[in-house]
Amino acid sequence: MASVTFRDCFLCVSALITFVSVFVTGADFVRFVSFRAIYHNLSGAAPLCRDSVPWSVALRDGVVLKAVAVDVFLLVLFSLQHSLLAWTPVKQVCQNVFGVLSRSVYCFTTAVALQILMHYWQPITSAPCLWSVRDAPWDIWFPLICFILHFLCWAIICSILLIFDYPELLGIKQVYYECLGLGDPLLLKSERAQRLYAHLRHPVCVELLTVLWLLPTFPLDRLLLAVYLSVYLILAHSLDTQDCTYLRRQLRSKLQLFSAPLEGSDQSNNTHKTD
């Protein structure tokens, strides 16, 4: 049995720190994007906007302009981190410096950038809302509908990430393979799978767009968040016909795997090897 070295322990601890930071940040992001805004409607707290103030006055308000500037700066900071570290020259430098931890470093810095965005985000309450459902009975029913749809979207997102090889997405699988001397797990995948991973940076585009835009009350700061991240997601989504065909085939094989009886385990294993 191979002995466990200090380097192996360091790699495992680093991957564990990344997993914890991403998990905590993911929970905070769900609360920030979805449930806090919906709960605010249901709880009857102070309004998120001032409909009595016209847009012409609000957009000249120094408080509003300052909040807009801070929020835009935070969004640009996040997108710079998220895109710059994914840029091929920078990616190669990170690979040379961090080695097998390069993916974990990318996920960890993404979690840090998101935490900064959420912590310093400035709600804009001195401007009108784009829409606000306040008439009975929809002031109760529509927030509940939004809550259910957001919950379903996040459940789908979690399911897709699990099917999409979540440990590899976080860089944990790379560390595990390195410690066992198995090499890069991505190189063990088929050429079509590698092609898909190169094109698909965000496998949950539709669901995220839904939770960004579907809210009972839509203030100005939420508009900034939704527009910026929507454009970012759409620009990063570059699937083509071959990728979609491969995804449909993999989805059918996964469904057959889950529906197959225990006697068909050998067939399921053969299907898994072709992924």
C-alpha positions, -999 to +999 in steps of 0.1 A: +000+000+000+014+034-009+022+056+020+004+089+026+027+118+021+025+154+035+017+166-001-013+142-003-026+156+031-021+191+019-040+185-013-069+168+005-072+196+031-071+222+003-099+204-016-119+201+016-116+238+023-128+245-012-158+222-008-168+238+025-164+273+011-184+265-020-211+248+000-215+277+024-214+302-004-240+283-024-264+283+005-258+320+010-264+327-027-297+308-027-308+328+003-296+361-014-311+355-048-343+337-039-357+332-005-348+365+012-366+385-015-396+362-014-398+360+024-396+398+025-429+399+006-446+373+027-434+388+060-449+422+053-416+440+061-407+475+050-412+480+012-382+474-011-390+505-031-408+539-032-434+540-059-443+576-049-410+588-063-409+591-101-380+576-120-369+610-132-363+621-096-349+587-084-323+585-111-309+620-100-308+610-064-272+608-051-281+578-028-295+558-056-266+566-080-241+556-053-259+523-047-260+516-084-223+524-088-214+500-059-236+472-072-222+475-107-186+475-094-193+443-074-208+426-104-178+436-126-155+424-099-172+390-098-173+386-136-136+396-139-126+369-114-149+343-130-138+350-166-102+360-161-093+328-143-111+308-170-091+326-198-067+301-214-034+320-208-043+327-171-056+291-168-022+278-180-004+300-155-026+287-127-020+252-138+018+257-137+016+274-103-010+254-085-009+221-104-038+198-096-053+224-072-059+249-101-096+240-103-100+242-065-084+276-065-108+287-092-138+275-072-125+290-040-118+324-055-153+323-070-168+316-036-148+346-022-159+369-050-196+359-044-193+364-007-179+399-013-207+407-037-234+395-013-219+412+018-214+446+002-245+446-021-265+478-018-304+475-018-319+504-036-351+514-016-353+550-028-364+542-063-396+527-077-400+490-084-403+477-119-433+457-106-448+448-073-477+424-067-497+439-038-533+434-047-553+407-028-553+378-032-522+377-053-501+395-027-502+361-009-506+336-037-480+350-061-451+350-035-461+314-027-460+304-064-426+321-067-413+302-037-424+269-051-409+276-085-377+288-070-375+257-048-380+235-079-354+253-099-328+250-071-337+213-068-331+208-105-299+227-103-286+204-075-297+174-095-279+186-127-247+193-107-247+159-092-252+142-126-226+166-141-198+152-119-199+177-091-166+165-074-148+171-107-165+205-110-150+215-076-116+201-083-120+173-056-118+145-081-086+159-096-070+158-061-083+122-055-069+110-088-036+127-082-032+111-048-038+077-063-016+084-093-044+081-118-037+113-137-062+139-149-098+125-147-108+147-177-084+130-199-101+097-191-134+109-205-144+105-241-136+132-267-172+142-269-174+147-231-142+168-232-157+189-260-189+194-240-169+205-209-150+230-230-182+246-243-205+244-213-193+266-185-228+269-168-249+237-171-278+254-152-284+284-174-323+282-178-329+276-141-307+305-129-324+328-154-358+318-139-348+325-103-332+358-113-363+372-129-393+355-112-400+376-081-432+392-067-413+425-062-386+437-085-366+467-073-339+485-092-309+467-076-325+433-086-328+446-122-291+453-122-283+418-108-307+400-132-297+419-164-259+416-157-259+379-148-284+370-176-261+386-202-231+369-186-248+335-186-260+338-222-226+348-235-210+319-216-235+294-231-220+282-264-235+247-269-238+235-305-257+207-322-232+180-314-231+190-277-269+189-275-270+155-292-244+141-268-264+155-238-296+139-250-278+106-254-263+108-220-296+117-204-313+086-220-284+064-207-288+079-172-325+073-172-320+037-183-294+033-156-318+044-128-347+024-142-327-008-148-332-038-124-304-050-102-297-079-127-287-053-153-258-039-133-232-053-158-249-035-186-251-003-165-214-005-159-207-008-196-228+022-203-209+042-176-176+034-192-186+051-225-194+084-208 
